Amino acid sequence: MQPNLRYVSVVTLSLLSLLGFGMVYPDINQVNTNARLRYESGEKAQALPKNNQLSEIARLNEEAIKESRQGQSQEALQKLQKALAISRDFGERSWEAVTFNNIGRIYQSQKKYSEALRSYQQALLINKELGDLVRLGKTYSNIGYLFDIQNQPELAIFFYKHCLINREKARLNPSVLSARQPDAYNITVRQTYRILGERLLKQGRVAEAQRIMDLLKVEELEEYLQNVPGNQRTVKGINIAATEKPIKQKLDQSVDNAVVLGKELTTLRKISPQQRSLEQKQRIEQLVLNQQQLLDGFNEFINSPSVKAQVEQISRTARRQNLDLESLNELRDNLARLPQKSALLYPLILKDSLELVLVTPESPPIHRTVAVKRENLHQTIDAFRQALINPSRNIKAPARQLYDWLIKPIEKDLKLSGTQTLIYAPDDRLRYIPLTALYDGKQWLVQRFNVNHITSASLANLNTPKQSTLRVLAGAFTKGNYEIKVGNRQVAFAGLPFATREVESLAAAVPETTKLLDDAFTPRVTVPQMDDYTIVHLATHAAFVVGKPEDSFILFGNGDRVNFRNVATWSLPNVDLVVLSACETGLGGKLGNGEEILGFGYQMQQTGARAAIASLWSVDDGGTQALMSAFYGILSTEKLSKTEALRQAQVSLITGKWKEISHNARVAAVNDFSHPYYWAPFILIGNGL
């Protein structure tokens, strides 16, 4: 029996956000059931007080999902049937769509794919009618996942793309993205982007995959920070390939026509059943039948021999069409206008491989697959980081291994393109290690390339020129101790003994420097005057903590803290560079996926500052002072980009020539700073010019 729907009035999204449900990860084997849900002839809704209806529908859906995971499919379907009846009778249309999504998930787990598809499509129509781009996109993701598990990658890609397209449209109003969502979807949006990128790479559709990998970082920022707005670059989403357009045309036509019928149904269903005329009852039955026929017609279309043959051609023809992608051409144009030969490097860590995508100004995107399991890659990253933060350890073995995985596969491509600067958008745990400290067997990567980190090309402006005059505001925490709660621990932060010398060296290199030390270095005094300077240098502790943005902070000299969420309230449109010279990540040895580092870069970008330099660990001796002395010595005397000045300063520590280019350089205890522990933690994020 075909599902027979009742449509009533629209319920606002704000009501749903009060219920506070989270998302879940994929669980293909949710239930086992032979039951078929009959939407119209099942249990009728019991009378409920109006203010209890939402919580009752939510409870039934939540309990049904729990029961389905325990194999109690019949009980789960009965609860969903009841939830559907209540949502229809009370006009809770969004919850009607949620319930259809959950029904589809149960059918899907039972490999009743045609029933699952019909349920998802009913949810799709409701969300389309309501104009709910977020849930519409997530329902498209459910459909994509349904085709994915049936080994139909082309159709999976097609529907995953529609998730992304609607998500990026919604990003222009980011507050709707942060509303909590009921558990009604197979995978998270972040997983949808990651899986879509993987499927495109497997089909050789590299330019499309690069676009997805870039927007994945925007989605990661949204999940971490929330309220991350899109722009005219992100809203373009992803192109529908020419070979996909006949399917899209049929889909849009079917959905639009069905939505028209749905709106008429909504109007008729506002009339109570007892007051409907015979003609109205017959019209409702006819509209429901016509709507289902439209969806069945689309399903027959995508399963027809001609479309199946066309789908098989998509991956091959889409590779050639990639060159016409507007977003790719814009990106390549940005790279071409940079003063040094530059290439954009995107790694993507998958379960059984590391995927590398390289974008250069002159050629199509280059894709290389490295056969390494995520577990092995993470272990090597962890070993490398442990060697980095301990200068007595031999670091070259893990540094060489990571070089072989990240750089060697694209080495010839970099040489052919004449690349001098790598614009790097690291993925996952790669955010915790500096690319500059990879080792090719003869030298460190920093001795060959500039490295400029970015959050996302869609959010970055790579070509804004730097300010011509250097004026520095330098704050330093040099003495005292503060106990600060970091996560569940109390951590002692002591004054930095070399911070005074660091600031003195800076002032010697840049005469127009204002110094704020210790008790004078407060947020109240410092923040309001930051935008009067081109460089803001903060020689103090900053903590990148796995967790929420509120857990990460910058410590001021008087003991006050500003957390990373509040950093975005700073207004620094005239600031060319913000430097945090004593940052620390992985406090307590805990590493996540590096979203706190990604989030810091984005928050600095939100202030209007063009770039930030931060450290991935805190160097507790004169290494920081040595590097910063060299950096400002180069920046003040040479007409170089920030990225090149940082690279030359780092190389000067490797070669021991840093004293020759430093101002007022005084270092005690250690004079050999060639180990990456001293120079490698500093990364530049943002516009490197």
N, C-alpha and C positions, 0 to 999 in steps of 0.2 A: 504493500500500500504506500502510495506517495505521501510524504508529509503534507498536512493541511494546516495552514497557519492562520492565527488570529493576530491582527495588527491593531494596536491601540495608540495612545498618545505618546509623545516624546518625553523622556525624563532627562534632566540636565546632567552633564558630566560632573558638575560640582557635588551633586548628591552622592555619586559613586565614589568620589575621592575620600569621603568621610569614612568609608568602610575599612580601608587600610589593609588590603591584601598584598602579598609579595608575589614574585615570579618564581618559577621552578625551572630546573634544567631538564633536558629531554629524558623521558622515560618511555621507551617504545613499548615495553611489556607491562602496560598498566593493568589490563583486565583480561578476563576470558569470559565471553558471554555469547549465548545464542539468541538472546532476547532481541526483539525488534520493538522499537519505541513507536507507538502510534500517538501522534501529537494531539489529534482532535478528539478521539474517543476515550481517552484515559481519564485519570482521576481529576475531578474538578477541584478548584482552589477553595479552601475553607475561608470563611469570613474572617478577616483580620483587621485590627485597627490600622488606620492609614499610616500611622507613624511606625508601625512594626513591619510593614511589608518589605522594605529593603533588607532589613536584617534577616528576615525569614528566608527570602530568596537567596541571600548570600550564604546563610547557614546550610541550606539544602545543597547548594553547589559545592560548598567546601566539604561537607560530609560525603557527598557522592564521589568526589575525587579520591578521598581517603578510602572509601569502600572499593572503588575500582582498582586501586593499587593493591588491595588485599585480595583481589580476585572475586569480589562480591558484585559481579556485574549487574545481576538482576536488581538487587537492592539499589545500586547506584542509578540505574536507569529509571527506576520508580521515583527516586528523589528528584531526578532531573525533570521527569514528566510533571511532577508536582510543582517544581520551581517554574517550569514553562507556563503552567496553567495560571499560577499566581501573577507572573509577570505580564501575561496577556490580559488577565482580568483587571489588573490595576494600572495597565498602560505603561509598565516599566520596560520600554523598548530596548534600552541598552542591556538590561539584564536578560532579556529574551535572546539577544545576540550572544551574550556570554554563555548562556545555557546551551545554545546550539553549538557553539565552539566546543564545549565540554562533551556534548553528545558525539560530535565528530571525533574527538580524541578516543572515546571508548570504542567506536566502530573501527577506527584506524588500528587500535591495538589488537583487535580481533581479525584484522586483515579483511574487513568488509569495506573495501576502499571506495566503492561506488556510493554506499550509504554515508560514509564519512565525508566524501566530497559534497554530497547534497546538503549535509548539515552545515558544513563550512560555508557553502554558498548562501544558505539562508541567513547565516550571520553576516555574510558579506553584504547582502542586500540591505539589511537593517542599518548597518554602520554607514553604508553609502547614503542611504536616505537621511540619516541623522547628520551627515557631514562630519563624522568623527574620524579624522584622518589617522589618529594614533591607533585606534582599535581596528580601523579598516586595514591599515598596514599590517598589523599583527595577524589578522585573519588571513591576509594574503600570504604571510609567512607560514601559517598552518597549512595552507594549500600547497605551498612550495615544498614544505617538509613531507607532505603526503606523497607527492610525486618523487621526491628524493629517495624515500625508503622503498619505492617501487622501481628504483633504478631507471628513472626517466630524467636524466640531468638537465636536458634542454628545457623541459617544461618546469622543472624545479627552479632553474635559473630565471625563467620568465616570471614566475610568481614571486620569487624572492626579490626580484627587481622592483615589483610593484609595492612590496613592503618598504623598500628603501625610498622609492619615489614619494610615497605618501608621508613617510617619516621626515624626509627633508623638507617637504612643504610645511609640515607641522612645526618644524624647527624655527620658522620665522616667528612663532608665538611659543617660546620655550616653556612657559608656565604650564601648558597643557601636557608636556612630556613628563613632567615631574609628578603628576598625579599618580597615586598608587593604583595598581591595576589588579583586578581579580585573577586568580589562577585559572586561566582558560586557554593557554597557549603552549605549544610543544617546546619552544625554545625562546630564549631571550632575544631582544633585538640585536644586542651585541653579537650573539652567536649567529644570528641570521646574516649579518654583514660578513663575519669571518668565514662562514660556510660558503656564502656566495663568492667571496674572493677565491676560496680554494677551488670551487667548481669551475670558475672561469679560467683559472690558471691551468687546470687539468685539460681544458679544451683549447689551450693556446690563445685565449682571448685576453692578452696581456694588458692592453690599454684599459679595457673595461675593469680588469682586476686591480690595476693601479688606482683607478678612481675609487673603487670600493675600499681598498686599503687605506686611502687617505680619509675617506668619510668614516671609516671604522674608528679612527682616532678621535674624530669629532664626537662620535657616539660614546666612546669611552670617557671623554670629558664630561658629557652629559650625565652619564651614570654616576660619575664621581662627584662632580660639582653641582649638577642640576642647574636649570635655567641658563644653559649655554645657547645663545641665539645663533641662528643661521644667518646667511647673507646671500647676496646674489650669486655667489659661486656655489654654495652648498645647495641652494634651492633647485639648481639644475638637475640634481639627483644623478641618474644614470640614463644614458640613451637606450631607447628600444632599437635594436638592430633592425635593418630593413627586412630581414627574413623573419623577424618576430612580429612585424607590423600587421600581417593578415590575421594572426591570432589575436593581437590586441584589438584590432578593429571589431572582430566578432565578439570578443569579450565585452568591450565597452558598449557595443550596441545591445547585447543581451542584458547586461546589468542595467543600463539606462532605461530600457523598455520595462524591465521588471520593477525598477524603482518607481516608475510612473504608476504602474499597477498598485504597487505597495502604498503609495500615497493615497490613492483612492480607497484602498482597504482600510487605511488608518482612519480616514474620515467616516467610513461606514461602521467601523468597530467602536467608534465613540458613542454610537447609538446602542443602548442596552438591548440585549437579546430579546427581552420581552416586548420592546417597542418597535422592533424591526418589522417592516412589511414583508410580505412574501417575495416581492420583487427585490427588495434589499438582500434578503437571505440568498436568493438565487444568484444575485450579482456577486456577492461575496464568494460563493462556491465557484463561480465562473472565473473571477479574478485570481483566486488561489490556483485553479487549474491552469490558467493561461500563464501565470508566473512560473509555475513548475515546468511547463512545456518549453518556455524560453531557456531555462537553465538546462533542461535535458537536451535541447537543440544544440546548445554550446558544447555540452559534454560529448554528444555524438560527433560534432564537428572536429574536436581535438583528437577523437579516436578514429576518425576516418582515414582510409589508406593514403589519400592525397596529403593530408596534414602530417601524418606520421612520416611520410617520405620527405616532406618539407622540413620537419623537425630534425631529421637526421642530417640535413644539409646546413643547419644553423651554425654549428660550431666551426665548420670549414669556411663558410662565407663571412661569418662575423669577424674572423681574424683580419681579413682584408679591409673591412669597413671600419676597423678600429682607428685607422689613420684620420678619419674625418671627425672624430670626437672633438667637440668644441672645447671641453675642459682640458683635454690633452694638449691641444694646440695653444691654448692660453698659458698652460704651464711651461711648455717648451719655449714659448716666446719670453716668458719671465726669466728662464734660465739663460737664454741667448743674450739678454740685456745686462747680465751681470758682468762686472769688469774682468773677472777671471773665468776660465773655462770651468763650468760647474756641472755636476750631475746629481740627480736626486736618487737616493738609495732607500728602498723600502724592504726590510726583511719581514717575513710573516712566519711565525713559529706554528707549525702544525704538529699533530700527534707523531707522525712518522717522517717528517721532513722539515727542512728549512727552505722556504721559498724566497728567492731574491728577485726583486724587480728594480731595474736601473733605467732611469729616464734621462736622456741627454738631449741637447737642443736639436741635433741633426738627424737622429735615427728613430725608428720605431722603438717602443719600450722593449727592453731586453729582459728575458726571464731565464733564471737558472734555478734548478732544483738540486738541493743538497740532501743526500740520504743520511739523515741523522735523526734519531728519535728525540722527542721533546725531553724525555727524562735524562738522556745523555747530555743534551745541550745544556739543560739546567745545571747538571752536576759540574760541567766544565765551567760554566759561568760562576757558580759558587766557588769553585776552586780558584779561579782567576781572581775573583774579588778578595778572597782571603789572602792570596799572595800579594795583591795590590796594597792592602792596608797594613802589611808587615814588611818593612824594608829589608829584613834579614832573610826573607824567603827567596828562593829561585822562582822567578815568575815566567821565564821564557817558554817553558813547556806548555802551560795552558794558553799563553799569549799566542804561541805558534799554532796551536790547534784551532783556536778561534779565528785566526787569520785564514787558515786553510778552509774554514767553513764560510766565512763572511766576505772575504776579499778575493781570495785566489780564484774562485769560479768566475769573477767578473774582471780579473786583472787585465786580460787582453782588451776587453771592451773599454776599460778606463784609459789604457794606453792609446788605443786607436782614436778615442774622442779627445785626447789631450787634456783630460780632466785634471784640474789643480785643486778644486774644492769639492768635497763631498757634502752635500746637504742631506742630512741624515734624519730619518724618522723612525727611531727604533721601536721594536715591538716587545711587549711583555717584559720578561726579566732582563732583556738586553739593555733596558733603560738604566740598570744599576752599574753598568761598566762603561768605561770610556773607550770608544773606538780607536782613539789616538794611541793607546797602549798595546795594540795588537803588534805582533812581531813576525816579520817575514823570513827570519833566519839570518838577516844581516843588519836590519835596522827597524826602528819603531815606525809605525804608520805616520805619526806626526812629522817625521823627517821627510815624508813624501807628499803628504796632502794636508790642506786645511780641512777641518771638520766643523761644520755648522749644524747644530741640532735645530729642528723645528717641531712644533706640535703637529701641524697639519698644513699642507700647502693651500687648502681651501680657506684657512683662517689667517694665512700669513701674507705679508707684503714683503717680498724679497728684495725690492729695488729702491726703497726709500733711502735717499742719501743721508749720511750722518751730518751732525752739526759741525760747522767749521772751527768753532772756538771751544777749547776745553775749559770748563769751569766745574769744579768738583766740590761736592758736599761729602765730607768723610766723617762717619761716626764710628766710635770704637768702644768696646767693652774690654777694659784692660785689667781691672782689679775687682776683687770681691768674689762672692760665691752665692749662688741661688739654687735652692731645691725646687725642682719643677716636676709636676706629675706628667709623665709621658705614657699614655695608655694606662696600664694598671700599675706602673712602677714610678717610684720617685727617683729622679736622676739629678745629680749635682752638676751644675755648669759653673766652671770657674773662669775668671777673667783670663784673657789671652795675653801672655807676657810679651809677645812680639807685636801685638797690635799697635802699640805706640810707635815703634820703629816703622811699621808698615805704613802708618799714616804720615809719619815724618818723611819717609822716602817719597810718598805720593806728592806731598806738598812741595818737596824739592824739585820734582819733575814738572809739576803743574803749579805755577805760582798762584793762580786764582783758585785756591783751595781754602774752604772753611772747615775747621776741625771742631767736632763735638765729642768730648770724652766722658765716659762713665756717667755720673749723675746728670751731666748736661746733655747726655745722649738719651733723650726720651722721645716717645712717639709724639707727645704734645708739641715739643719744640722742633723735632726733626721733620715730621711729615709735611706740615704746611709750607716749608721752604724748599722741599725737594725739587719742585718744578722750576725753581730759579736757576738750576744747574743743568749742565749737559750730562754729567756723570754723578751718580749717587753710589758711594762706596761704603759698605757696611761691614766693618771688621768685627764681627760678632757671631755668636752661635745662631744657627738656624737648623731646625730639625725637620727632615722629611720622614713622616711617620706613616706606616701602613694603617689605613683606617679611614676616618672621615677627614675632610679638609680642616675641620676645627682642631684636629690632633696635631697638625703640623704648624710651626710657628717660627717667627723671627724674634730673638731676644734682644731687648735694648739695654743700655748701660745701667739704667736704674732698676732693672728687674722686670719691667713691664714687657708683655708679649703682644704681638699682633699675629693672629692666626691667618692661615693662607686664604680662607674665605674672605676675610676682611681686607686683605691686601688689594683686592680688586676695587675697593672704594677709593684708593689713592688716585689722584689725578696727575699724571706725569706726561702730558703730550709733548713737552719740550725736552724730555730726558732721552738721551741717546742710549745710555747703558746703566743698568743697575748691577752692582757687583756685591755678591754675598761671599765673603772669602773664607768662612769657616762653617759651611753647611755639613750636615751629616745625614746619611741614609742608613737604613737597616739597623736602627737602634735596637739592641737586644738580640741581634743576629736574625731578625725576622725580615724576610724579603717577600714581597707580594708580586704584583705584575707591573710595578713601577708607575701606577697611575698617579701617585702623589707627586712624582717628578714631572710627569706630563701636566698635571694640574697646576703646579707652580709656574711652569713656563707659560701656560695659558693665562693665569691670573696676572702675571707681569705684563703680558701682552694687553690684557684688558685695561691696565692703568694708562695705556698710551705709550709706555716706554718701548723703544724699538728693539731692545735686546737685554738679556740678562746673562751674567756669568755666575755660576754656582759651582760648589764643589760636591762631589759624591761621597766624600769622607773628609773629616777634619784632620788637617796636618798640624800636629801639636808642637812643632818646633819652628825653626827659622825658614822652612821651605816655602811657606806661604809668603813670608816677607820678601824672600829672594825672588820668587816668581812675580809678585805684584810690583816690586821695584823694577824688574826688567820690563814688564808689560807696560807700565806707565812711562818708563824711559823711552821705549820704542814708539808708543802712541803719541808722545808729545813732540818727538823730533822727526818722525817719518810720516809721510803721507800714505799710510797703509790702512787697510780695512781693520776692523776690530778682530775679525777672525785671523787675519795674517799676523797682526801684532801679537795675539795670544799664541799662535803657533811658534813664532820666532822666540818669544819668551820661554816657551816650553823647551825648544831646542837648545836655548842657551843654558838651561839647567842640565841638560843631557851632556853637553860639550864642556861645561864648566866656564863658559864665557859670560855668564850673567853679570858678573861684577863690572865688566867693561861697559855695559850699557845701562847699568843701574845708577840711580842717584842716591847719595847718602846711604850706601849699602853697608850694613853692619850685621854680621851673623855670628853667633856663638855656637860652640859645641860641634855642629855638623857643617862641613863645607862641601861634601860630595852629595849633590842632589840629583845624580843621574838615574837613580831608581825611580820607576814610575810612581811610587808612593808619593813623591814630592811634587811632581809636575802634572801627572795625569788626571787628578780628580777634577780639574777645572774644565767645565764644558760651557760653551756659549750657545744659548737658546734664543732663536729669533732672527732678526735682520743682522747679518754679519758684516755689512758694509761699514 
